[in-house]
Amino acid sequence: MLKLMQNEWMKLWNKKSTWVLVAIMVVLTAGMTALMKYISTQNMGGNFTRESMIGDPSSLGGTVLLLTVIVAAGIVASEFSQGTIKMLLTRPVKRWKILTSKFITVNLFGIFLMVIGYIVYVLLALILFKSGTDQGLSEVWGKSLYMLVLSFGSVFVTATFAFAVGSVFRSSSLAIGLSLFIYFTGTTISALLSKYEIAKYLLFTHMDLTQFETGMMLVEDMTMPFSLAVLAVYIVVFLVVSYTSFVKRDVTA
């Protein structure tokens, strides 16, 4: 399994598009942080300090999600479109191990983007923003890392969905399109249905785990354990469908 993961990781970084995604992550993070500085300087409703910026890096989640979805959607589908799947499956390795190595690679890439983005974000926050408290940053780092982990929740769930769609339908464009649809419309759909019981069981309602920290709940009376349980069910369904499709179907056709 380790060799399969190493192979997938090397294949990923041998693509120029991967480096482009990393560059986009850095540029967008820097641009977003600079914009917040501009808003704060111009008194346009922003009162950002060094502590408030570092304490809430959840804004990185959206960018990481969009870029990770691109990789998740194409890591299996591209093998079919490029015809390399036949060569891949000639190895004496079980198909589920091949798919697992790809799934792990996708999430490692998402974590990598999150770490890179966080480093850039924190460095610019330290450089551009002034301290707003006498206590300094000592009490901020714990909250900062906690918010970072929570924001990765939506990345993991959406990437898993894109991975499943790409695996089943062998189409990266379809996987990306559906994933972006969920990301951009999910909150609105949950808000519209928030008065109904069904809203508590929709995927969209639980994807943003930072809502439990900020208090901006989409549906009342939800708890973190309940949201994690609902997300776990969806993730299991996505993975079962993708593994069943990849293992059972004639993928060399």
matplotlib code that plots the C-alpha trace (Angstrom):
import matplotlib.pyplot as plt

x = [0.0, 2.8, 4.4, 1.1, 0.7, 4.2, 3.5, 0.3, 2.0, 4.8, 2.3, 0.4, 3.5, 4.7, 1.8, 2.3, -1.3, -0.5, 2.1, -0.3, -2.9, -0.3, 0.6, -3.0, -3.4, -0.5, -1.6, -5.3, -4.3, -1.9, -4.5, -7.3, -5.1, -4.0, -7.7, -8.5, -5.7, -7.0, -10.5, -9.2, -7.0, -9.9, -12.3, -14.8, -16.4, -13.3, -11.5, -8.9, -6.0, -3.1, -4.9, -8.3, -6.7, -4.6, -7.4, -9.7, -8.1, -11.3, -11.4, -8.7, -11.2, -13.1, -9.9, -8.5, -11.9, -12.1, -8.5, -8.7, -12.0, -10.2, -7.6, -10.3, -12.5, -9.7, -7.5, -9.5, -11.4, -8.2, -6.9, -9.9, -9.7, -6.0, -6.2, -3.7, -6.2, -5.4, -1.7, -2.5, -4.6, -2.1, -0.2, -0.8, -2.5, -6.1, -8.3, -9.5, -5.9, -5.3, -8.5, -7.5, -4.1, -5.7, -8.2, -5.4, -3.4, -6.3, -6.6, -2.9, -2.9, -5.7, -3.8, -0.7, -2.7, -4.2, -0.7, 0.8, -2.1, -1.9, 1.8, 1.3, -1.7, 0.0, 3.2, 1.2, -1.0, 2.2, 3.6, 0.6, -1.5, -0.9, -1.5, -4.9, -4.3, -1.7, -1.9, -0.2, -0.6, 0.0, -3.7, -4.6, -2.7, -5.0, -8.1, -6.4, -5.4, -8.9, -10.6, -8.2, -9.1, -12.9, -12.6, -10.9, -14.1, -15.9, -12.8, -12.8, -16.5, -16.6, -13.4, -14.9, -18.0, -16.0, -13.8, -16.9, -18.6, -15.3, -14.9, -18.4, -19.1, -15.4, -16.0, -13.9, -16.1, -19.3, -17.6, -16.3, -19.6, -21.7, -19.2, -19.3, -23.1, -23.2, -20.6, -22.2, -25.9, -25.9, -26.1, -29.0, -30.9, -30.4, -31.5, -34.7, -35.5, -34.3, -37.9, -38.4, -37.1, -35.4, -32.9, -31.2, -30.3, -29.1, -25.4, -25.2, -26.4, -23.4, -20.5, -19.4, -18.2, -17.0, -20.6, -20.4, -17.6, -19.0, -22.5, -24.0, -26.0, -27.9, -30.4, -31.2, -30.6, -27.8, -24.7, -21.2, -21.5, -24.8, -23.2, -20.2, -22.4, -24.5, -21.3, -19.9, -23.0, -22.7, -19.0, -19.5, -22.2, -19.9, -17.0, -19.1, -20.5, -17.1, -15.4, -18.2, -18.2, -14.4, -14.0, -17.0, -17.3, -15.3, -13.0, -10.9, -13.8]
y = [0.0, 2.4, 1.9, 2.6, 5.8, 6.9, 6.2, 8.2, 11.0, 11.1, 11.0, 13.9, 16.1, 15.2, 17.1, 20.8, 21.4, 20.4, 23.1, 25.5, 24.7, 25.3, 28.6, 29.6, 28.7, 30.9, 33.8, 33.7, 33.5, 36.4, 38.4, 37.6, 38.7, 41.9, 42.7, 42.3, 44.7, 47.2, 46.9, 47.4, 50.4, 52.1, 51.6, 49.8, 47.8, 45.7, 45.8, 43.2, 42.7, 40.2, 38.1, 38.1, 37.2, 34.3, 33.2, 32.5, 31.0, 29.2, 31.4, 29.2, 26.3, 27.5, 27.9, 24.5, 22.9, 24.2, 23.2, 19.8, 19.0, 19.4, 16.7, 14.4, 14.6, 13.7, 11.3, 8.3, 9.7, 10.8, 7.2, 6.3, 9.3, 8.9, 5.1, 4.5, 2.5, -0.7, -0.4, 0.4, -2.7, -5.1, -5.0, -7.9, -5.6, -5.7, -2.9, -1.7, -1.0, 1.1, 3.1, 3.5, 4.9, 7.4, 8.5, 8.9, 10.9, 13.3, 14.0, 14.3, 16.9, 18.8, 18.8, 20.0, 22.9, 23.8, 23.8, 25.9, 28.3, 28.5, 29.3, 32.1, 33.4, 33.5, 35.1, 37.9, 38.4, 38.9, 41.3, 43.3, 43.6, 45.1, 43.5, 44.4, 43.0, 43.0, 39.2, 38.6, 35.5, 32.9, 32.2, 32.4, 29.4, 26.8, 28.4, 29.0, 25.3, 24.2, 26.4, 25.1, 21.5, 22.3, 24.1, 21.0, 19.1, 20.5, 19.9, 16.2, 15.7, 17.5, 15.9, 12.5, 13.3, 14.4, 11.3, 9.1, 10.8, 10.7, 7.0, 6.0, 8.1, 8.4, 12.1, 14.8, 17.6, 16.1, 15.5, 19.1, 20.5, 18.6, 19.3, 23.1, 23.0, 21.5, 24.0, 27.1, 26.2, 23.9, 26.7, 28.4, 25.1, 24.3, 27.8, 27.5, 24.1, 25.0, 24.9, 21.4, 18.2, 17.0, 19.9, 18.1, 15.2, 17.1, 16.9, 20.7, 21.5, 19.8, 20.5, 23.7, 22.5, 26.0, 27.0, 25.3, 27.7, 30.9, 30.2, 30.9, 27.7, 26.8, 24.7, 25.1, 22.5, 20.8, 19.4, 18.6, 14.9, 14.7, 16.5, 14.3, 11.2, 12.5, 13.3, 9.9, 8.2, 10.2, 9.5, 5.8, 5.8, 7.7, 5.4, 2.2, 3.4, 4.3, 1.1, -1.1, 0.6, 0.4, -3.1, -4.8, -3.0, -3.8, -0.8, -1.8, -1.4]
z = [0.0, 0.9, -2.5, -4.2, -2.3, -3.1, -6.8, -6.8, -4.9, -7.5, -10.4, -8.9, -8.6, -12.0, -13.4, -14.1, -13.1, -9.5, -9.2, -10.7, -8.0, -5.3, -6.9, -7.0, -3.3, -2.4, -4.6, -3.5, 0.2, -0.1, -2.0, 0.5, 3.4, 1.6, 0.9, 4.6, 5.4, 2.9, 4.3, 7.8, 6.8, 4.9, 7.8, 5.6, 8.3, 9.1, 12.5, 11.9, 14.3, 14.3, 16.9, 15.1, 11.8, 13.1, 15.5, 12.6, 9.5, 8.4, 5.2, 3.8, 3.7, 0.7, -1.5, -0.4, -1.1, -4.6, -5.5, -3.8, -5.6, -9.0, -8.0, -6.4, -9.5, -11.9, -10.1, -11.2, -14.1, -15.8, -15.8, -18.0, -20.3, -20.9, -21.3, -18.5, -16.4, -18.3, -17.6, -13.9, -13.5, -15.1, -11.8, -9.4, -6.9, -5.7, -7.1, -3.8, -2.8, -5.9, -5.2, -1.5, -2.5, -4.7, -2.1, 0.5, -2.0, -2.6, 1.1, 1.7, -1.1, 0.6, 3.9, 2.1, 0.5, 3.9, 5.6, 2.8, 2.8, 6.6, 6.6, 4.1, 5.9, 9.3, 8.0, 6.2, 9.3, 11.4, 8.9, 7.9, 11.0, 14.4, 17.7, 19.3, 22.8, 25.5, 25.8, 22.5, 20.5, 23.2, 23.6, 19.9, 18.5, 20.0, 18.6, 15.3, 14.8, 16.0, 13.4, 10.8, 11.5, 11.5, 8.2, 6.7, 7.4, 4.4, 2.3, 3.2, 2.6, -0.7, -1.9, -1.0, -3.0, -6.0, -5.8, -5.7, -8.7, -10.7, -9.9, -10.8, -13.9, -15.0, -15.7, -13.9, -15.3, -13.9, -10.5, -10.4, -11.5, -8.9, -6.1, -6.9, -7.0, -3.6, -2.2, -3.6, -3.2, -0.1, 2.5, 0.7, 0.4, 4.0, 5.0, 3.0, 4.5, 8.0, 9.4, 8.3, 10.0, 6.8, 7.0, 9.9, 7.7, 4.6, 3.7, 3.2, 6.7, 8.4, 6.0, 7.7, 11.1, 12.0, 12.6, 16.1, 17.0, 15.5, 16.7, 13.2, 13.0, 9.8, 11.8, 15.5, 18.2, 16.3, 18.0, 16.8, 17.5, 15.5, 12.6, 12.6, 12.7, 9.7, 7.8, 8.6, 7.1, 3.9, 3.6, 4.0, 1.3, -1.1, -0.5, -0.8, -4.1, -5.5, -4.3, -5.6, -9.0, -9.3, -8.1, -9.7, -13.1, -16.1, -15.7, -18.7, -21.1]

ax = plt.figure().add_subplot(projection="3d")
ax.plot(x, y, z, "-o")
ax.set_aspect("equal")
plt.show()
